[in-house]
């Protein structure tokens, strides 16, 4: 919205600042911080009042982990609502609402609604089951179809969105993806990133802290891809207008920092599927639109580790009857080895930062 003030530059020169992506990205981050700190106390107090706490598995299901997490059983969930409100309000205020931004917000909104329904059912039924898995995947598939249609119906970006890029290469591997392949690939990225962050959200501050480093990385990528000189210098493939996603990513950083304030150990609130499912989908959508979906495997290395630990654990147990880890996702393995929750989180944050730096280096190494 404020972007359009730049058109009044002839009336007052300083208004030209509103056309600069960096200025608006900084404004978006600060706005999300302010909105978040205004909303958070009231929202979280209301969630506590409603006793909107999630149900944890007992000792018969998770063994010693039930004792380690016993103090969390009264902590309210659905804190992702605060992140959503701060990100969306800030983005609408500071970003130029082009197809990239609207597509990302569409994915984020739908998955926030799906996550909220999942959390609501868990709270209402007082068990750890929410929306059935098959229904959840079906809705994610429909969301993928609608997201692809949004991108393809914009003639200015349709051709570029059908390209498939890989890290370290100067040219796209596929110039024109068939629509069927595009749907499959987009679904794998959106569903994979959604579920990976969902699995990571198991100890205080872990998922949201790693989200900050990933969002910062994609803010830089979006800015580079949307800046003609930088994109040409780095052989990235210039995408006019995609730099607006840097503003959305900056808003996400600001909102995430607010949530981390309350989610740091001992957590006062959990984001729930309302947050984790939606944040994963949002990051996946942004990665797809800036032609860096494969780089997400590197930048989001922690999320990949968490998801792979679950896959390997299930595969090993079903095929050999043995478990590779004491428990999956892998952060629980280290908890059961005796690491304090804070140590697990901080060490995983360090790895997340390293993965982000490696991912950003792929922009130059082409």
N, C-alpha and C positions, 0 to 999 in steps of 0.2 A: 504493500500500500504506500509506504513512504518513498518507494522507488520513484513514483510519479511526481514527487516534489522536484526532482531534478529537471523536469521539463519547464519549471518556473525559474530556471537559472537567469534568464534575461532580466527578471524582476529583482532578483537578489543573488549575487554571485555564489555565496557559500552553499546554496542549495544544490550545486553541482556535486557536492560530496555524496549525495544520496544515490548517485549512479555508480559509485565505486563498490565493487563486491566486498573488498576488505573492510570498508567502513560499515557496510550493512551487516556483514558477518559478525563484527565485533558488537554492534548494536543488538543483534539477535541473541548472542550469548548472554549479554548483560540483562536484556529484557527477560529471557527465560529464567535467569537467576532470580530476578525480582519477583516475577509472577510465581515462580516455584515457592519462594520463601513466604509469599503472601498466602498461597493456597494450602501449603503443606500442613501447618499446625491445625487449621480448621478441619481439613479433610481427614487427617489421621486421627484427630480426636473423635470425629464422627464415626470412623471405622471401629475405634475402640469401644465407643458407646454402643454400637450395634453388635459388638462381639463378633466381628467379621474375621475370625481367625481360622486358619486352615487346620485340617486334621492331620496329625502326624502318624506314621506307622508305629506299631508297638514293638516291644522287644522280640516277640515271636517272629516278626517280619524282618527287622533290621538289626537285631542283636544289640551289641553294646552302643551302637549309634543312637538308639532311643534314649539312653541315659545322658549322652553327651548333648543332645538337643532337647532335653526335657524342659529347660527353661523357656523354650521358644513357643510352647504350645498356646500361649495366650496372646502372642504377637499378631496384630491385625495384618491382613493381606490386602490385595487390590491397590497397593500404592502406585501401581503403574498409571492410575488415573491422573495423578499429579503430573507425572512426566508428560503424558499425552496433552494435558491442558496447557502446560508451559511451552512445549514444542510447537503445537499448532498455533497458539495465539501469537507467539513470537515470529513464527514463519510467515503467517498471514500479514503481520505488520511490516516486516522488513524485506521479504522476498518479492521478486517479480513473478507473478503466478503464471508461469508457462507450463507446458505439458509435463516437463520433467518434475517440477514441484508438485503439481496436482496429482500426477501418477503416484509419486511417493506418498503423499498424504492420503490418497485413496487406499493404498495397501495398508498403511499404518492404522487408518480408521477402522477398516474391516477387521483386521487382526486384533485390534484393541477390543472391539465388540465381541469377537469370538473368545478371546482370553477372559473377558469379563464374565461371559456366560459360563465358561468353564469354572472360574473361581466361585461364582455365585452358586452353582450346583454343588460344589464341594462344601461350601459353608453351610448351605441349606440342608444337605443330606448328612453332614457331619462324617464324611468319609473322603478318602483320597482320590475318588473317581469323579470325573466331571463329564464333559462332553465326550461321548464314545470316540475312540480313536479313528474308526473308519469314517464317521461323520466329519470329524475335524479335517482329515485328509481330503475328503470330498469337497468341503468348503474351500480349502486351500487351492484345490485344483480349479474350482470355479473362479476364485479370485485371480489366479494366474491368467486364465483366459481373458478376464475383463481387463487386467493390467496390460496384456499384450495388445488387445484391441485399442486401448487408449493410446498406446505408442504408435501403432500402425496407422491409425486414422489421422495422425498429424503428418501431412505430406512433407513437412520440412525435416522431420527426423526419422521417418519410417525406414528409409534405406540404411541409415547409419545404425539403427537399432537391430538390424538383421545381420550385422557383422559380428564375427566371433574373434576376439583378440586373446592372445596369450602373453604372459609376462616375457620379457627379454626379446620379443620380436617386434620389428618396425612396421610390419604389415599385418592385416588381419588374416587369420588362418582360413576363414570362410567369409567371402564377401557378401553373399546373399544366403542366409540360412533359410531352408524351407520352413514354412509356418509350423508344420508338425514338429520338426526338430526344435524350433524356437520355443514352442509350448512346453515340450519335455524338459529342455534345458532350463528355462525360466522356473518351472515348477520345482525342479531339483534344487536350484539355488534358494528359492524362497522358502520352501518347506525345510530344506536342510539347515539354513541359517536360523529359522524360527525355532526348530527343535533343539539345535545345538545350544543356543543361549538359554533355552528352557531347562536343559539338563545342567547347565553351569550354575543356575540360580539355586544353589543348595546350601551355601554358607554366607554369612553376613558380609556384604560388600564385594563379593567376588565378581558376580556377573556385571554389576553396574560399573565397577572400576575398570574392568576390561572393555566395557562398552565405550568408556571415555577415550581410551587409546585408539580404538577402531574408528570411532566417529571423527577424531582429530585427523587420522590418516586419510579418511575419505573426504574430509573437508579440503585437505591439501590437494588430493587427486582431482576432485571436482573443479577446484580453482584452476589448476594447471590445464585440465582438458578444455576448460571454457575460456582460456586466455590464448588468443591466437599465436602470439609470439612465443610463449612458453611451450605450447603444444607442438608447434613446428620445430622448435629447438630440440625438444626431447623425442621427436618422432612419435607422438602419442595419437595423432589423429584428432584434429580440432573439432569440437562439438559446440556450435554456437548456442548459448543459453544454458548449457549444463552447469556453468559456474554458479547458477542460482542454488544448486544443491549444496554448495559450500555454506550457504546461509542456513539451510535446514540442519546441516550437520553441526554447525556452531550452536544453534538453538538446542540441539540434542546434548551437546557437551554441557551447556549451562544448566539444563534441566537435570542431567545426570549427576552433576556435582551437588545440586540441592538434595536429590534423593540419597546420594551417598552420605550426606550429612546425617540423615536420619537412619540409614541402613547400616552404618558402620557398627561394628560389634561393641556392645550388645544391641542388636537391631531393634528400633522402635516400630518398624513396619517392614513388610515384605512387598516386593512388586507384584508377586503372583504371576499367573499366566497373562493377566491383563497387561503386564509390562513386558515380561520376557518373550512371549510369543510374538507380540507386536514389534518390539525392538529388533528382534531377529529378522522379521520380514522386512522392516524398514531398511535395515542395513543391507539386506540382500537385494532389495529393489534399487537402492542407490548404487551398489556395486555393479549391477547389470547395466544401469543407464550410463555409467561413466566408463564402460567397457573394461572393467576390472573385476569380473566375477571370480576368475580363477585366482587372482591375487588375494581374494578374501580368505583363501585357504592358508595363506602365509600371515596376513595381517591379523586374522582371527584365529591364530594358531591354538590359543587356549580353548576356544570353542570346539575346534576340530579334535583336540586331545580328549576333551570331555566326551564328545559324541563317539569317537573311536573306541574309547575305553568301554563304553556300554556295549557297542557292537561286538568287540572282541570277547568281552565277558560272556555275553549271551551265546555267541558261537562256540566258544570253548566249552561252556557248561553243557550245551546241547549235544555236542559231538564227542566229548571225552568224559563228561561228568565232573570235570575239574574247573576251578575258578582261577583266573590269572591274577586278579586283584582281590584284596580282602573284601572290597565292595566297590561297585561302580555307581555313578561316575567317579573318576579317579581322585577327586578332591576328598571323597569319603575314605578312600584307601589310605591316604596320608593321615587323616584324622585318626583312623583306627590304629595306625602305626605309632601314634603318640604325639604327633605334631599338634600344637595348639591351633585353634581355628584362625587366629590372627596370623600365625606363621604361614599357614597354607595360603591365605589370601594375599599376603604381601609378596611371597615368593612367586605366586602365579601372576601378580601384577607386574613383577620384574620381567618375567618371561613374555608377558603381553606387550610390554614396551619394546623388548628386543624384537619380537615378531613384527611389530608395527614398523620399526626402523628398517628391518630387512625388506618388508613389503614396499616401503617408500623408495628404497634403493633400486627397485626394479624399474622405476620410472626413468632412471638415467642409464641403466645397463641394458641397452637395447641394440 
